[in-house]
Amino acid sequence: MASPERNKKILLDMVKQPSNDHCADCGAPEPDWASYKLGVFVCVNCSGTHRDLPAISRIKSIGLDFWDDSLVEFMKTRGNAAANAFYEKCVPPFYYRPQEKDCVVLKDQWIRAKYERREFTGENYSLQQVYSSGLYERILWKKGKDNKQFLKRRFLLSETDFTLRYFTKEDSKKPKAVISMKDRGAVFQPEKIGHAHGLQISYLEEERTRNLFVYHDNSQEIVSCFNAIRATRFAYLKKVDPNSRECDLVPLITRSSIKEGYMEKTGPTQWEPFKKRWFILNLTDRKLSYFKTSLDALELGAVFIGTEVHGYSVREGQPKGNRSGRWRFGVTLETPDRQFVFLCDQEQDQREWIEAFKLVISQPMLPQHYNTEANMRRMKK
């Protein structure tokens, strides 16, 4: 007869072991659920997708549910390390592995790809061709440049010339835009875009960031699109620098922000009226870009952020005697060229922006950052 307390203790001891002490799918610490069909320990968020796959996975709470002796014995023969060695055996280097804080659609499709479709076991390489064949073509809903309306557009992604094209008409041969892979990234932004599958594609156009906001109603399709973009970008990086290791190129695939949100900004004399702007701080290129709204296509301007040695610093508050805005919580950014003053609506936002600025300032500058800084100064002249 099963001993609930004994079995519970065995499971709690197992989940403390290395590899089992983080979710098998998103890496969240201290997972408190387990799949007794797959033999993996997962977090409460990932357990929801597992619960939607009853033919593949069966979920129980480690501490709250009853565990039969046979199920505990099965878990003892498995574990996260063994399961992932099988289910993640052939994950392409460019393929995005979701983390704890990533959006639902990324984690949901990662779990389905791993266990339901078995895309990475080596059995079904054909399934990877959707996003790794070098040519990807789909109809996506794209936000208009100057309005909130989303319209159907045909997108064509090619590794042949490392470009992304989109067309206003499905049968059109002339693209509305041709986007180079040189400086481009994609990141899911469901809350900003207002759709669970919302994807933001960013690229440089004459040294200014431009954004495309798209979505697809099918979750598998939009995640395939996302990984096709990553695959093409990865191929471009390998061609540019064929001697680099894959592990060094993967972090360069996309430009993910470390902080986004509204702040008020004044002009260079600090006597101009404060205006509300949407800011995006990026660690990869050390840029603080700002837009009129969160869904604007083209940035209004950008600030390069170097290191303390190069004359960059940040502090709480704003200079005395400065003109005030509607918001009260100030952030002062010092650069070699000028002083920037921002105002936040909440004290928590102020703290988060200061910590984000400090993180960028604390990181050493790489050769490409000096080029970025020089190009931005040249643009302002």
C-alpha positions as CSV (number, residue, x, y, z in Angstrom):
1,M,0.0,0.0,0.0
2,A,1.3,3.5,-0.9
3,S,2.6,5.7,1.8
4,P,1.6,9.3,0.9
5,E,4.1,10.9,3.3
6,R,7.0,8.6,2.2
7,N,6.3,9.2,-1.5
8,K,5.9,13.0,-1.0
9,K,9.3,13.1,0.7
10,I,10.9,11.1,-2.1
11,L,9.5,13.6,-4.7
12,L,10.5,16.6,-2.7
13,D,14.0,15.2,-2.4
14,M,14.1,14.5,-6.2
15,V,13.0,18.1,-7.0
16,K,15.9,19.5,-5.1
17,Q,18.4,17.6,-7.3
18,P,20.4,19.5,-9.9
19,S,18.3,19.9,-13.2
20,N,15.1,18.9,-11.4
21,D,15.2,22.1,-9.2
22,H,14.2,24.1,-12.3
23,C,11.3,23.7,-14.6
24,A,12.1,21.3,-17.5
25,D,10.5,23.6,-20.0
26,C,11.1,27.3,-19.0
27,G,13.8,27.0,-16.3
28,A,11.6,28.6,-13.5
29,P,13.1,27.7,-10.0
30,E,11.4,25.4,-7.5
31,P,8.9,23.5,-9.8
32,D,6.1,22.1,-7.7
33,W,4.3,20.0,-10.4
34,A,5.4,16.9,-12.3
35,S,4.3,14.9,-15.4
36,Y,4.1,11.3,-14.4
37,K,3.9,10.2,-18.1
38,L,7.0,12.1,-19.2
39,G,9.0,12.0,-15.9
40,V,9.7,15.8,-15.7
41,F,9.3,18.4,-13.0
42,V,7.6,21.6,-14.2
43,C,6.3,25.0,-12.9
44,V,2.7,25.8,-12.4
45,N,2.6,27.9,-15.6
46,C,4.0,25.2,-17.8
47,S,1.8,22.6,-16.1
48,G,-1.2,24.3,-17.8
49,T,0.0,23.4,-21.3
50,H,0.9,19.8,-20.1
51,R,-2.6,19.5,-18.8
52,D,-3.9,20.4,-22.3
53,L,-2.0,17.4,-23.7
54,P,-3.6,14.4,-21.9
55,A,-2.4,11.9,-24.5
56,I,1.2,13.0,-24.0
57,S,1.4,14.2,-20.4
58,R,-0.4,13.8,-17.1
59,I,0.2,16.3,-14.3
60,K,0.1,16.0,-10.6
61,S,1.1,18.4,-7.8
62,I,4.1,17.2,-5.9
63,G,2.8,18.3,-2.5
64,L,-0.9,18.2,-2.8
65,D,-1.9,15.2,-4.9
66,F,-1.7,11.5,-4.0
67,W,1.1,9.6,-5.7
68,D,1.0,5.8,-6.2
69,D,4.2,3.9,-5.5
70,S,4.5,2.9,-9.2
71,L,4.4,6.6,-10.3
72,V,7.1,7.5,-7.9
73,E,9.3,4.7,-9.0
74,F,8.8,5.8,-12.6
75,M,9.8,9.4,-11.7
76,K,13.0,8.0,-10.0
77,T,14.0,6.4,-13.3
78,R,13.5,9.7,-15.3
79,G,14.0,13.4,-14.3
80,N,14.5,16.6,-16.2
81,A,18.1,15.9,-17.4
82,A,17.3,12.5,-18.9
83,A,14.0,13.7,-20.5
84,N,15.6,16.8,-22.0
85,A,18.6,14.8,-23.4
86,F,16.0,13.0,-25.5
87,Y,13.3,15.6,-26.2
88,E,15.8,18.5,-26.9
89,K,18.5,16.4,-28.6
90,C,18.3,18.2,-31.9
91,V,17.2,21.8,-31.1
92,P,18.6,24.1,-33.8
93,P,21.0,26.7,-32.3
94,F,18.9,29.6,-33.4
95,Y,15.6,28.2,-32.0
96,Y,14.4,30.3,-29.1
97,R,14.1,28.4,-25.8
98,P,11.6,30.2,-23.7
99,Q,12.5,31.5,-20.2
100,E,10.2,31.9,-17.1
101,K,9.1,35.5,-18.0
102,D,8.4,34.9,-21.6
103,C,4.9,35.2,-23.0
104,V,2.4,32.3,-23.0
105,V,2.5,31.6,-26.8
106,L,6.3,31.0,-26.7
107,K,6.1,28.6,-23.8
108,D,3.0,26.8,-25.1
109,Q,4.5,26.2,-28.5
110,W,7.9,25.1,-27.1
111,I,6.2,22.5,-25.0
112,R,4.0,21.3,-27.9
113,A,7.1,21.2,-30.2
114,K,9.1,19.2,-27.6
115,Y,6.6,16.6,-26.6
116,E,3.6,16.6,-28.9
117,R,5.3,17.1,-32.3
118,R,8.7,15.8,-31.2
119,E,10.5,18.3,-33.4
120,F,13.8,17.9,-31.7
121,T,14.3,14.2,-31.0
122,G,15.8,13.5,-34.5
123,E,12.7,11.7,-35.6
124,N,10.9,14.5,-37.4
125,Y,13.5,16.8,-39.1
126,S,10.8,17.6,-41.7
127,L,8.9,19.6,-39.1
128,Q,11.9,21.9,-38.7
129,Q,11.9,22.8,-42.4
130,V,9.0,25.2,-41.9
131,Y,11.4,27.7,-40.2
132,S,14.8,26.5,-41.3
133,S,14.5,25.9,-45.0
134,G,15.9,29.3,-45.9
135,L,12.6,30.5,-47.4
136,Y,9.5,31.4,-45.4
137,E,6.3,33.0,-46.8
138,R,3.2,33.7,-44.9
139,I,0.2,36.1,-44.7
140,L,0.4,38.1,-41.5
141,W,-1.8,40.9,-40.0
142,K,0.3,44.1,-40.0
143,K,-0.5,47.4,-38.2
144,G,-0.7,50.4,-40.5
145,K,2.0,53.0,-40.2
146,D,-0.2,55.9,-39.2
147,N,-3.3,54.2,-37.7
148,K,-4.3,51.3,-35.4
149,Q,-5.8,49.2,-38.2
150,F,-4.3,45.8,-38.9
151,L,-4.3,44.7,-42.6
152,K,-3.3,41.4,-44.2
153,R,0.1,41.5,-45.8
154,R,2.3,38.9,-47.5
155,F,5.7,38.4,-46.0
156,L,8.7,36.7,-47.7
157,L,11.8,35.9,-45.8
158,S,14.9,34.7,-47.7
159,E,18.3,33.5,-46.7
160,T,19.5,33.9,-50.3
161,D,19.9,37.6,-49.9
162,F,19.1,37.8,-46.2
163,T,16.1,40.0,-46.5
164,L,12.5,40.3,-45.3
165,R,10.0,41.6,-47.9
166,Y,6.4,42.5,-47.4
167,F,3.7,43.1,-50.0
168,T,0.5,45.1,-49.8
169,K,-1.3,42.7,-52.1
170,E,-1.0,38.9,-52.0
171,D,-0.3,38.6,-55.7
172,S,2.0,41.6,-56.0
173,K,5.5,41.2,-57.3
174,K,6.7,44.6,-56.1
175,P,7.4,44.7,-52.3
176,K,6.3,47.6,-50.2
177,A,9.6,47.3,-48.2
178,V,12.8,45.3,-48.4
179,I,14.4,44.9,-44.9
180,S,18.0,43.8,-44.6
181,M,19.1,41.2,-42.0
182,K,22.1,43.4,-41.0
183,D,20.3,45.0,-38.0
184,R,17.1,43.3,-37.3
185,G,15.4,41.6,-34.4
186,A,12.0,40.2,-33.4
187,V,10.4,40.0,-30.0
188,F,6.9,39.0,-28.8
189,Q,4.9,42.0,-27.5
190,P,1.4,40.7,-26.8
191,E,0.4,43.4,-24.3
192,K,1.7,46.3,-26.3
193,I,0.1,45.0,-29.6
194,G,-3.1,43.9,-27.9
195,H,-3.0,40.4,-29.3
196,A,-1.7,37.2,-27.6
197,H,0.4,36.4,-30.7
198,G,1.7,40.0,-31.3
199,L,5.2,40.1,-32.7
200,Q,7.4,43.3,-33.0
201,I,10.0,43.3,-35.8
202,S,12.6,46.0,-35.5
203,Y,15.3,47.1,-37.9
204,L,17.5,50.1,-38.7
205,E,16.6,52.4,-41.6
206,E,19.3,55.1,-42.1
207,E,20.4,54.6,-38.5
208,R,16.9,55.0,-37.1
209,T,14.9,52.2,-35.6
210,R,11.7,51.3,-37.4
211,N,9.1,48.8,-36.0
212,L,6.6,46.5,-37.7
213,F,3.8,45.1,-35.6
214,V,2.3,41.9,-36.8
215,Y,0.4,38.8,-35.6
216,H,-1.1,35.6,-36.9
217,D,-4.2,34.0,-35.4
218,N,-2.5,30.6,-35.3
219,S,0.0,30.3,-32.5
220,Q,2.2,27.7,-34.2
221,E,2.4,29.8,-37.3
222,I,3.5,33.0,-35.5
223,V,6.2,31.1,-33.5
224,S,7.4,29.5,-36.7
225,C,7.6,33.0,-38.2
226,F,9.6,34.2,-35.2
227,N,12.1,31.3,-35.4
228,A,12.4,31.7,-39.2
229,I,13.5,35.3,-38.6
230,R,16.0,34.0,-36.1
231,A,17.2,31.3,-38.5
232,T,17.8,33.8,-41.3
233,R,19.5,36.3,-38.9
234,F,21.7,33.5,-37.6
235,A,22.7,32.4,-41.1
236,Y,23.6,36.1,-41.9
237,L,25.8,36.3,-38.8
238,K,27.6,33.0,-39.7
239,K,28.3,34.3,-43.2
240,V,29.7,37.6,-41.9
241,D,31.8,35.9,-39.2
242,P,32.3,32.3,-40.2
243,N,35.1,31.7,-37.6
244,S,32.9,32.6,-34.6
245,R,31.4,29.9,-32.4
246,E,27.7,29.3,-32.6
247,C,27.3,30.0,-28.9
248,D,28.8,33.5,-29.4
249,L,26.5,34.3,-32.4
250,V,23.2,33.2,-30.8
251,P,23.0,36.2,-28.3
252,L,23.5,38.5,-31.4
253,I,20.4,37.2,-33.2
254,T,17.9,39.6,-31.7
255,R,17.8,43.0,-29.9
256,S,15.7,42.5,-26.8
257,S,15.0,45.5,-24.6
258,I,15.8,45.5,-20.9
259,K,13.3,48.3,-20.1
260,E,10.3,49.9,-21.9
261,G,7.8,52.4,-20.9
262,Y,6.5,56.0,-20.9
263,M,8.6,58.9,-19.4
264,E,8.3,62.6,-19.9
265,K,11.2,64.2,-21.7
266,T,12.3,67.8,-22.1
267,G,14.6,69.4,-24.8
268,P,18.3,70.3,-24.7
269,T,17.8,73.7,-22.9
270,Q,15.6,71.9,-20.3
271,W,13.2,74.8,-20.5
272,E,11.1,73.3,-23.3
273,P,7.8,71.7,-22.2
274,F,8.0,68.1,-21.0
275,K,6.4,65.7,-23.5
276,K,5.3,62.1,-22.9
277,R,7.3,59.6,-25.0
278,W,7.6,55.8,-25.2
279,F,11.2,54.8,-24.4
280,I,13.0,51.5,-25.2
281,L,16.4,50.8,-23.6
282,N,18.4,48.2,-25.4
283,L,21.6,46.5,-24.0
284,T,22.8,45.0,-27.3
285,D,23.5,48.3,-29.0
286,R,23.4,50.5,-25.8
287,K,20.6,52.7,-27.3
288,L,17.8,54.5,-25.6
289,S,15.2,55.0,-28.4
290,Y,12.1,57.1,-28.0
291,F,8.8,57.2,-29.8
292,K,5.6,59.3,-29.6
293,T,3.6,56.2,-28.6
294,S,4.3,52.5,-27.9
295,L,3.0,51.5,-31.3
296,D,4.8,54.1,-33.4
297,A,6.7,52.8,-36.4
298,L,9.6,55.2,-36.5
299,E,11.7,56.4,-33.6
300,L,11.8,60.2,-33.0
301,G,15.4,60.0,-31.7
302,A,17.9,58.0,-29.7
303,V,20.6,58.4,-27.0
304,F,23.7,56.4,-26.9
305,I,24.8,55.2,-23.5
306,G,28.4,54.4,-22.9
307,T,30.4,53.6,-19.7
308,E,31.3,55.7,-16.7
309,V,34.8,55.9,-17.9
310,H,33.5,57.6,-21.1
311,G,31.5,60.2,-19.1
312,Y,28.1,58.5,-18.7
313,S,26.2,58.4,-15.4
314,V,22.7,58.4,-14.0
315,R,21.2,59.7,-10.8
316,E,17.8,60.1,-9.1
317,G,16.0,63.5,-9.4
318,Q,16.4,66.4,-11.7
319,P,18.5,69.6,-11.5
320,K,17.2,72.4,-9.2
321,G,15.4,75.2,-10.9
322,N,14.4,73.0,-13.9
323,R,11.0,73.4,-15.5
324,S,8.6,70.8,-14.1
325,G,6.2,68.4,-15.9
326,R,3.1,66.5,-14.9
327,W,5.1,63.7,-13.4
328,R,7.3,64.0,-10.3
329,F,9.9,61.3,-10.2
330,G,13.0,62.5,-12.0
331,V,15.9,60.7,-13.7
332,T,19.0,62.6,-14.8
333,L,21.3,61.0,-17.4
334,E,24.7,62.6,-18.0
335,T,26.5,62.1,-21.3
336,P,29.6,63.8,-22.7
337,D,27.4,65.9,-25.0
338,R,24.5,66.9,-22.8
339,Q,22.4,66.3,-19.8
340,F,19.0,64.5,-20.3
341,V,16.2,64.9,-17.8
342,F,13.3,62.4,-17.7
343,L,10.2,62.3,-15.4
344,C,8.4,59.1,-14.3
345,D,4.8,58.7,-13.2
346,Q,5.6,56.3,-10.3
347,E,8.5,56.0,-8.0
348,Q,8.8,52.3,-8.9
349,D,9.2,53.3,-12.6
350,Q,12.0,55.7,-11.5
351,R,13.9,53.0,-9.6
352,E,13.5,50.5,-12.5
353,W,14.8,53.0,-15.1
354,I,17.8,54.0,-12.9
355,E,18.7,50.3,-12.4
356,A,18.4,49.7,-16.2
357,F,20.6,52.6,-17.0
358,K,23.2,51.5,-14.4
359,L,23.2,48.0,-16.0
360,V,24.0,49.4,-19.4
361,I,26.6,51.8,-18.0
362,S,28.3,49.0,-16.1
363,Q,28.9,46.8,-19.2
364,P,32.1,47.3,-21.1
365,M,31.9,48.7,-24.6
366,L,32.6,46.4,-27.5
367,P,34.1,47.5,-30.9
368,Q,30.7,47.7,-32.6
369,H,29.5,50.1,-29.8
370,Y,32.1,52.7,-30.7
371,N,30.8,52.5,-34.3
372,T,27.2,52.9,-33.1
373,E,28.2,56.0,-31.0
374,A,30.1,57.6,-33.9
375,N,27.3,57.0,-36.4
376,M,24.7,58.5,-34.0
377,R,26.9,61.6,-33.4
378,R,27.3,62.0,-37.1
379,M,23.6,61.8,-37.6
380,K,23.0,64.7,-35.2
381,K,25.4,67.1,-36.9
